[in-house]
Amino acid sequence: MTAVSATEHVSVSAAEKIPTRERLVNLAIDIFLFAFSILMILPLVFLVSNAFKSPQELLAWPPTVIPTDPTVENFRAVLADTPLARWIFNSLAFAVLSTLSIVATSAISGYVLAKFPFRTLKIIFVIVLATAIVPFEVYMIPLYFQAQALGILNSIGGLLLGYLVMSFGIFLIRQNVMHSIPDELLEAARIDGAGELWIFWSIVLPLLRGALGALAVLAFFQAWTAFAWPMIVATTRESYTIEVGLALFQTGFTVDLGRLSAASATVLIPSITLFVILRRNFVQSVASTGLKE
């Protein structure tokens, strides 16, 4: 018997040892998860489909998944009647700058809180965790008056004022630093004469690549989907973010479904692109954070 035949025999024997009931249970779970995933994706499929439908087809019943007569008129109308490109730029600038700020502050704060044994830092960490349970709406109005006093309303700076730091990000990085970076490694670097900045930049940050990638995804989507704060800070049409701009397609009595779908489908491109690029870091970081003791 050859090695390949022996391997196949072992695989068949292992499969035969699995009880029939267990295989049926696993099959039922797979079918349920597949059906659930289809239900989750279906709204996005209809969103993209509606963007290419005419007004008559949008009102047809039953609705069609694939447009019978595709048209790009909805996209042309959105680009012609609204500053959609400007709104996307505002949202991108806001989300990217907010992500960079949150990643930087979380990395520095998480490292300091995890590896520097000062009693006052523990108190600061408790305060940071306490702020996580306070809804943003509680201090949104005082923050608005602060933005007004600084003269940064209707600007990217005003949008960033409420999205510079994320308490969950500090917690996430602190936990990763505690469990993935041994103290012996840092002490060895200090004995060799390395400074704290060099240690942070050359040792800590490379080891936190997965966690920082996951945090970047969370921070980007938090800013990209923000609605309440941009709606208060941005009061001119040119300073709207995309979430506030999409609300203009809905009035008190009607919804322009075709244009709303076209604009929403266009907005999906940056967020999907970012998730595809960083999805591996996101999954690895979340999985490792949950498994490490």
Residue, then its C-alpha position, 0 to 999 in steps of 0.5 A: m500500500t502506497a503512502v497516498s493510499a494509506t492517507e486516503h484510507v485513514s481519511v475514509s476511516a475517520a469520516e466513517k467514525i463520525p456519527t450520522r447524527e453529528r453529521l446531520v447536525n453539522l449539515a443543518i448548521d451549515i444550511f442555517l448559516f448559509a441562509f442567514s448570510i443570504l438574508m444579510i446580503l440581500p438588502l445590499v443586493f437590492l440596494v445596488s439593483n435599485a440604483f440601476k432601475s427606472p422609476q417604473e421598475l422601482l414601483a413594480w411588484p414583485p420587485t426584481v433582483i436584476p433590473t430588466d432595463p438597467t439605466v445610469e440615470n439615477f447616478r447622473a441625476v445624483l451627480a448633477d443635482t447634489p455635490l456628492a463628490r464633495w460630501i464623499f471627500n468630506s467624509l473621507a477626510f473626516a474618517v481618515l484623519s479621525t482614524l489616524s488620531i484614534v490609532a495614534t492616541s490608542a497606541i500611545s495610551g495603551y502602551v503606557l497604561a500597560k507597561f508603566p507601573f504607576r498607580t496614577l495610571k491605573i486611576i486614569f485607566v478606570i476613568v477612561l473605561a468610565t467614559a466608555i459608558v457615557p453616551f456621546e449625546v450627553y456631552m454633544i451640546p457642550l462640545y458644540f459650544q466649544a467648537q463654536a467658541l473655537g470657530i471651527l464649525n462647518s469644517i473638518g476640524g469641527l467634525l474631528l473635535g468629537y472623534l479624536v480619541m476612542s476609549f474602546g481603542i485604548f482598552l483594546i490596545r492595552q489588552n493586546v500590549m499586556h498579552s502579546i508583548p513580554d516585559e523581558l523583551l522591553e527590558a532587554a532593549r533598555i539594557d542594550g541602551a534603547g530609548e523609550l521612543w525607539i522601543f515604542w516605534s521599532i518593537v511595540l508598533p510592529l507587534l501591534r500591527g494586527a490590533l491596530g489594523a482592527l482598530a483602524v477599521l472600527a475607527f474608520f466606520q465609526a466616523w464614516t457612519a457618524f450622523a448626529w454630530p456632523m448634522i449639528v456641526a455642519t450646517t452648510r450644504e458644502s460642509y455636509t458629510i455623506e450621511v447627512g447628505l443622504a438624508l436630503f433624499q428623504t422628505g417628510f412624505t416621500v423618498d427618492l428611492g432611485r437616487l438614494s440607492a444610487a448615492s448609497a451604492t457609490v458610498l459603499i465603495p470606500s468602506i468595502t475597499l478598506f474592509v477588504i484591505l484590512r479584513r485579515n488584520f481585523v479577524q486575526s486581532v479580534a480572534s487573538t484578543g479573545l483567546k489570550e489569557 
